[in-house]
Amino acid sequence: MPQPESFPIEKIYVPVKRKKAIKPQVVEEIAGSILEIGQQTPILVRPDEDRFVLIEGLHRLEACKALGETTIVGIVVSAELAQQSTLLSEGPEADAERDKMARLKKLRLEKEAAERSIDALNKTDTERARSTSGARENPRTSPSRASGPTPKKTLSEWIAQQKRDGGHY
């Protein structure tokens, strides 16, 4: 099996027909993943005179471009393997990659929703504290000001608090 190697991005040609399949949201998700854990799956290219033609990995390539990368990890395949790969891009491996990206997206969205919930709860607590304090209370000695900003909780801390308080999360 060929070994992954680094290719200059400007030497990779993307056929016009493939460029039409770009989904900006997928590129954004992959770029985020690359920032967090690096490029895990190499793209596939085939040699063509003084350049390489992209066979598989359009969104990975676009994500690396968006991140300002000048090189990308890929594997050179023969024209015959390139044809088979194109046929397999609708197979189980492609489905597994799509499932993985969907799971990553779901986890990210859940984390963002939990953070928004925590922020909303913190705002509600602050507003409640202000409304229950007397109008003549000195703002310098008010408990809400004295305690300072509420530190952000992690998702697991928030879930534990919800369980303790009997709330739904």
HELIX and SHEET records of a PDB file:
HELIX    1   1 ILE A    9  LYS A   11  5                                   3    
HELIX    2   2 VAL A   16  LYS A   19  1                                   4    
HELIX    3   3 PRO A   24  ILE A   37  1                                  14    
HELIX    4   4 LEU A   58  ALA A   66  1                                   9    
HELIX    5   5 ALA A   79  LEU A   88  1                                  10    
HELIX    6   6 PRO A   92  THR A  132  1                                  41    
HELIX    7   7 PRO A  143  ALA A  146  1                                   4    
HELIX    8   8 LEU A  155  ASP A  165  1                                  11    
SHEET    1   A 5 GLU A   5  PRO A   8  0                                        
SHEET    2   A 5 THR A  71  VAL A  76 -1                                        
SHEET    3   A 5 ILE A  43  ASP A  48  1                                        
SHEET    4   A 5 ARG A  51  GLU A  56 -1                                        
SHEET    5   A 5 ILE A  12  TYR A  13  1                                        
END                                                                             
